[in-house]
Protein backbone atom coordinates (compact mmCIF):
# COMPACT_ATOMS: atom_id res chain seq x y z
CA UNK A 1 0.00 0.00 0.00
CA UNK A 2 2.81 2.40 0.86
CA UNK A 3 4.64 1.63 -2.36
CA UNK A 4 1.52 2.43 -4.39
CA UNK A 5 1.06 5.74 -2.57
CA UNK A 6 4.73 6.65 -3.05
CA UNK A 7 4.44 5.75 -6.73
CA UNK A 8 1.48 8.13 -7.04
CA UNK A 9 3.53 10.93 -5.47
CA UNK A 10 6.42 10.17 -7.79
CA UNK A 11 4.10 10.28 -10.80
CA UNK A 12 2.79 13.68 -9.70
CA UNK A 13 6.28 15.06 -9.09
CA UNK A 14 7.53 13.94 -12.50
CA UNK A 15 4.44 15.41 -14.16
CA UNK A 16 5.11 18.73 -12.44
CA UNK A 17 8.74 18.71 -13.59
CA UNK A 18 7.79 17.90 -17.16
CA UNK A 19 5.08 20.56 -17.07
CA UNK A 20 7.66 23.23 -16.25
CA UNK A 21 6.40 23.81 -12.71
CA UNK A 22 9.79 23.39 -11.03
CA UNK A 23 11.45 26.78 -11.26
CA UNK A 24 13.70 26.33 -8.22
CA UNK A 25 14.44 22.59 -8.53
CA UNK A 26 12.66 21.52 -5.35
CA UNK A 27 10.24 19.19 -7.15
CA UNK A 28 13.15 17.47 -8.87
CA UNK A 29 14.92 17.05 -5.52
CA UNK A 30 11.74 15.55 -4.11
CA UNK A 31 11.58 13.18 -7.06
CA UNK A 32 15.07 11.90 -6.27
CA UNK A 33 14.15 11.39 -2.61
CA UNK A 34 10.94 9.56 -3.53
CA UNK A 35 12.79 7.32 -5.98
CA UNK A 36 15.31 6.32 -3.32
CA UNK A 37 12.58 5.71 -0.75
CA UNK A 38 10.55 3.55 -3.14
CA UNK A 39 13.67 1.53 -4.00
CA UNK A 40 14.35 0.87 -0.28
CA UNK A 41 10.72 -0.14 0.36
CA UNK A 42 10.68 -2.41 -2.70
CA UNK A 43 14.00 -4.03 -1.72
CA UNK A 44 12.71 -4.63 1.82
CA UNK A 45 9.50 -6.18 0.48
CA UNK A 46 11.38 -8.36 -2.00
CA UNK A 47 13.81 -9.58 0.67
CA UNK A 48 10.92 -10.41 3.00
CA UNK A 49 9.11 -12.37 0.30
CA UNK A 50 12.21 -14.24 -0.85
CA UNK A 51 13.29 -15.19 2.66
CA UNK A 52 9.99 -16.97 3.42
CA UNK A 53 9.68 -20.71 4.07
CA UNK A 54 7.90 -21.36 0.76
CA UNK A 55 10.85 -20.03 -1.22
CA UNK A 56 13.35 -22.04 0.85
CA UNK A 57 11.58 -25.30 -0.05
CA UNK A 58 11.92 -24.76 -3.81
LINTA-V143739 format. One record per backbone hydrogen bond with DSSP energy under -1.0 kcal/mol. NH is the residue of the N-H (numbers start at 1). CO is the residue of the C=O. If there is no record, write none. Layout:
<<NH;CO> <NH;CO>>
This chain:
<<5;1> <6;2> <7;3> <8;4> <9;5> <10;6> <11;7> <12;8> <13;9> <14;10> <15;11> <16;12> <17;13> <18;14> <19;15> <20;17> <21;16> <29;25> <30;26> <31;27> <32;28> <33;29> <34;30> <35;31> <36;32> <37;33> <38;34> <39;35> <40;36> <41;37> <42;38> <43;39> <44;40> <45;41> <46;42> <47;43> <48;44> <49;45> <50;46> <51;47> <56;52> <57;53>>
